[in-house]
Amino acid sequence: MAVTELLWQGVPALALQAPDGARAVVTLHGGHVVSWVPSGRGGDEQLYLSPRSSFTSGQPIRGGVPVVFPQFSDRGPLPRHGFARTRNWRRVTSRDAADGDGAAMLVLRLSDDTQTRAAWPHGFALELHVRLQHSALHISLECSNTGSTNWAFSAALHTYLRVHDSALASVAGLGGHRYHDAVDRQDKVQHNALLPMRGEIDRVYAGVGQPLQLHDGGARAPRAIQVTQTGFDDVVVWNPGAARCAALADMPADGYRRMVCIEAVRITRPVALAPGQTWSGEQRLRLTDAAAP
């Protein structure tokens, strides 16, 4: 069977393995992808997971791919990044060799209950689809309005990608795009083709449609991760830098050097759903061999 149950840091999780050997682990707590190891790459982990992360009920996991819903950051009255990342999801289905293409797939579901309605009084159903094959990981989030009133939400796949040294990493594909710099709260335009990941970086790029590439300049061999998305209009690029990282209780002081977040987000234009309507968004990650830019 492509999916097996296990305990990951003491919480129930599902290990997903494709026929070609690619592997991923998803916790039911938060519907959280915590590990991704492509096949044929020497067994290298591609996601960053903080060694100080909490795996406690009601607490978010630091690293991997948190699901942000129905609020991004503190842009609203709910707890930071909403509640989906701290709720328990349930397994809906899983299969290997999906559609005969040699991929493995897992679907998790989260629905409203008395606790979510007390904080956010709406009927909803979320489905997280995780699809794994060779050097690629596809994660899609589907949201349905199961209630009787219209409502709007923001969402994100807050992906933490592992790097050997963030000071030597860069992101390509954002040249010419406007962004909001959350560090100094200014609206700017990125003129350079590459974004070096040095110092604190917290940027919201609106309307990004083309693929991006994370180049890991500190890798032993040329390495890049291509990041593409649909349904999510925006991209957040984030690294806390030294000072802010040292203030995070669930990160080691040097954790910022091991990660770069490239997040598929929907925040500048929130999604509005009428009863019975459904929205979906996807982020696709693909590991490639690439010389440093």
Secondary structure in CASP SS format (residue, H / E / C, confidence):
PFRMAT SS
TARGET T0000
AUTHOR 0000-0000-0000
METHOD secondary structure of the structure
MODEL  1
M C 1.00
A C 1.00
V E 1.00
T E 1.00
E E 1.00
L E 1.00
L E 1.00
W E 1.00
Q C 1.00
G C 1.00
V E 1.00
P E 1.00
A E 1.00
L E 1.00
A E 1.00
L E 1.00
Q E 1.00
A C 1.00
P C 1.00
D C 1.00
G C 1.00
A C 1.00
R E 1.00
A E 1.00
V E 1.00
V E 1.00
T E 1.00
L C 1.00
H E 1.00
G C 1.00
G C 1.00
H E 1.00
V E 1.00
V E 1.00
S E 1.00
W E 1.00
V E 1.00
P C 1.00
S C 1.00
G C 1.00
R C 1.00
G C 1.00
G C 1.00
D C 1.00
E C 1.00
Q C 1.00
L E 1.00
Y C 1.00
L E 1.00
S C 1.00
P C 1.00
R C 1.00
S C 1.00
S C 1.00
F C 1.00
T C 1.00
S C 1.00
G C 1.00
Q C 1.00
P C 1.00
I C 1.00
R C 1.00
G E 1.00
G C 1.00
V E 1.00
P C 1.00
V E 1.00
V E 1.00
F E 1.00
P C 1.00
Q C 1.00
F C 1.00
S C 1.00
D C 1.00
R C 1.00
G C 1.00
P C 1.00
L C 1.00
P C 1.00
R C 1.00
H C 1.00
G E 1.00
F C 1.00
A H 1.00
R H 1.00
T H 1.00
R C 1.00
N E 1.00
W C 1.00
R E 1.00
R E 1.00
V E 1.00
T E 1.00
S E 1.00
R E 1.00
D E 1.00
A E 1.00
A E 1.00
D C 1.00
G C 1.00
D C 1.00
G C 1.00
A E 1.00
A E 1.00
M E 1.00
L E 1.00
V E 1.00
L E 1.00
R E 1.00
L E 1.00
S E 1.00
D C 1.00
D C 1.00
T H 1.00
Q H 1.00
T H 1.00
R H 1.00
A H 1.00
A H 1.00
W C 1.00
P C 1.00
H C 1.00
G C 1.00
F E 1.00
A E 1.00
L E 1.00
E E 1.00
L E 1.00
H E 1.00
V E 1.00
R E 1.00
L E 1.00
Q E 1.00
H C 1.00
S C 1.00
A E 1.00
L E 1.00
H E 1.00
I E 1.00
S E 1.00
L E 1.00
E E 1.00
C E 1.00
S E 1.00
N E 1.00
T C 1.00
G C 1.00
S C 1.00
T C 1.00
N C 1.00
W E 1.00
A E 1.00
F E 1.00
S E 1.00
A E 1.00
A E 1.00
L E 1.00
H C 1.00
T C 1.00
Y E 1.00
L E 1.00
R E 1.00
V C 1.00
H C 1.00
D C 1.00
S H 1.00
A H 1.00
L H 1.00
A E 1.00
S E 1.00
V E 1.00
A E 1.00
G C 1.00
L C 1.00
G C 1.00
G C 1.00
H C 1.00
R E 1.00
Y E 1.00
H E 1.00
D E 1.00
A C 1.00
V C 1.00
D C 1.00
R C 1.00
Q E 1.00
D E 1.00
K E 1.00
V E 1.00
Q C 1.00
H C 1.00
N C 1.00
A C 1.00
L E 1.00
L E 1.00
P E 1.00
M C 1.00
R C 1.00
G C 1.00
E C 1.00
I E 1.00
D E 1.00
R E 1.00
V E 1.00
Y E 1.00
A C 1.00
G C 1.00
V C 1.00
G C 1.00
Q C 1.00
P C 1.00
L E 1.00
Q E 1.00
L E 1.00
H E 1.00
D E 1.00
G C 1.00
G C 1.00
A C 1.00
R C 1.00
A C 1.00
P C 1.00
R C 1.00
A E 1.00
I E 1.00
Q E 1.00
V E 1.00
T E 1.00
Q E 1.00
T E 1.00
G C 1.00
F C 1.00
D C 1.00
D E 1.00
V E 1.00
V E 1.00
V E 1.00
W E 1.00
N E 1.00
P C 1.00
G H 1.00
A H 1.00
A H 1.00
R H 1.00
C H 1.00
A H 1.00
A C 1.00
L C 1.00
A C 1.00
D C 1.00
M C 1.00
P C 1.00
A C 1.00
D C 1.00
G H 1.00
Y H 1.00
R H 1.00
R H 1.00
M E 1.00
V E 1.00
C E 1.00
I E 1.00
E E 1.00
A E 1.00
V E 1.00
R E 1.00
I E 1.00
T E 1.00
R E 1.00
P E 1.00
V E 1.00
A E 1.00
L E 1.00
A C 1.00
P C 1.00
G C 1.00
Q C 1.00
T E 1.00
W E 1.00
S E 1.00
G E 1.00
E E 1.00
Q E 1.00
R E 1.00
L E 1.00
R E 1.00
L E 1.00
T E 1.00
D C 1.00
A C 1.00
A C 1.00
A C 1.00
P C 1.00
END
